[in-house]
Amino acid sequence: MNKRNRPINKVLTVARYEFFNTVKKKAFLLTALFLPLLIAVPIFLSATYLPNLMDGSGKSTGFVDDAGLLAASAGYIKYPDVDRAKEALLKGDISSFFVVSGDYLSTGKVTRYSKGISSNPGIDAFLTENLLRYAKVNDSVAKRILQPSVLVVVSLDDKGNVKEGGSDITSFLLPYMLSILLFLSIMTSSSYLMQGIGEEKENRTGEMLLSSISADELLKGKILGYGAVGLLQVGIWLTMGLLVLSTSQFAPLLAGIKLTWIMGLAVVYFILGYALFSVSIACASAISPTAKEAQQTSSIFTMLAALPMIFSQFIILAPDSDIAKALTLFPYTAPVITMMRISLVDVSLQEIAASLGILLVTIFLVLKLAGKIFRMGMLMQGKRPGLKELIGFAREK
Amino acid sequence: MEENYSLSVENLTKRFGNKTVLDGISFGVKKSEIFGLLGPNGAGKTTMIRIILDILRPDSGSVSILGSGFKEEIKGRIGYLPEEGGLYRKIKVFECVKYFSELKGYPVTDSEIDGWLKKLELGEYRDRKVQELSKGLHRKLQFIISVIHKPDILILDEPFYGLDPVNKMHIESLIQELKNGGMTIIMSTHQMDEVEKMCDRILLINKGRTVLYGILGEIKERYGFSIGLEYNGRLPKISGVSRVIDHGNEAELLLEKDADTQALLKKLADSVRIEKFEVKTRSLNEIFIEEVGK
């Protein structure tokens, strides 16, 4: 009857629909754009303006030197007595002033005067500089006392060769940040997936969908679509984060970041980790009658996803412990924990291979079960199946 | 099974746990006929439809669709209007039709969608959200989605559910039009008057088993005749009548085989004042009640 034209790829149709339908939602726009802005703007403002606000909007600091040790320098104005300094403070010429007592060398007593709350972290450095000059320490030694080290760290591998991957701080930060991003993207994508399936259950769309597309195709399309949503969201966050960082004092750190195999591994772990969590959460959502119950049923997986964050302190302190190694092999914690450990110690290739292998086998098994549970779950209305029913679903042909 | 069947089901059995929902059901649906799939609530009709659509798999037996066993691409040649449930509520009517037609695996043009929307008087709702539609309009939208991809087989589960008499008539005529165009239609409904009006053949199942199967006219003949009676008074006990469905002033007298209608008329006239006396074949509704109530 029908003039059959070029067949449409149903998995991509579902993926496209779920992706565009989600990114058009106000909730997505709010979470993707405004949430990071809400966090970044105060941080940026406080980093830029707070030091000025704290010491009086960039005004100089006054001092009264009863010990006769100090000389005025940029940002520091000398006053002959407390009354003059007080007068300048009240007029707003200075943000604060401090008085170095006559017995300063034996007692170290310094009294600080200001209006309201203010801080002045530069006083110690100013005093140190003056003390070095008073003691007639030569310039190069004085410089080293003020800045004892300009640290260059070289990481070696087991054979004593210099490891690639940028400076020490970036080689720690990069995998650590990637593990956090991994966690965030898995959580974001999975929560959209859960919401989408929950709405379908409430609207009873399942039967209509399954009459047109197989449960496997539907599941794959959803996982692809929501995975892309998660990636887009994390991409937006990452871009905004990098933009803020590049204008901050941490900008030099960014320059030290190099593309390494670690980034490639992070992508592999993201794909596998997301696949495992999304399939598990899709099944949990499909067997729940409402979106709210889907959230409750899926909470076991969101807790599993949060496990690496809960263990992060422990992993940082003992990255080579048996628990850390076990969590590297446990499929639901492997992606984030492995990336976290890589930032701290050398994780052997065998360990990484074993972790990836277990993850792949688990995904294969979960996918096999998921198709059946998802199909039967999507048809169920009004109640959540018991364990016996779930076993029955798994046995379905 | 005959070669001209669009759908044939052989000895189909399905169990959920210890409960047998379908027990060795066999039937065939001919090309371009309207086939009635009937049964009381819980008879196994929905399970049967889900197996035909490959949403569920049978424990034993087989389903042959359009000459072969089920293949995933066959879903694109079947249209389905489920009794309940639904559609995405927060998307626009046009987008909804477009998406579901794409899910069938073959592209449908925008003008085809607009044509169907106009045909079912949904044109003005094209860019409105599905959740803004009334129950009847929602049902019509579902109908469009079930036929937009020009399927070979159309499965309608309670197609008149939620429709007012005007829209009901509209859908009825569309179903006839699709049948005349060569589409095979399987209709599951509790509205026996619609089945009598529209179906060529029927399958009645109860508790997962076949109760009646065949050409509607032949089945009705097999059940003999009944008398439609309008009367005043008190009905006597009459021989030749197997069952009386009495509504007070109106009654349906189900006749035994070879009952003498003249003798019956005389006997009734002795006891009550007769306003109307009509000998007719038994309605499908009566047959349904009789078979399912056994």
Interface residues (C-beta under 8 A of the other chain):
Chain A: M1 N2 R4 N5 R6 P7 I8 K10 T13 V14 Y17 N21 E199 E200 N203 R204 T205 G206 E207 M208 L209 L210 S211 S212 I213 S214 E217 R375 L379 K388 G392 E396 K397
Chain B: F16 G17 R50 L53 D54 I55 L56 R57 P58 D59 E72 E73 K75 G76 R77 I78 Y80 P82 E84 G85 G86 L87 Y88 R89 I91 Y99 F100 E102 L103 K104 G105 Y106 P107 Q142 I145 H149 K150 P151 D152 G181 G182 M183
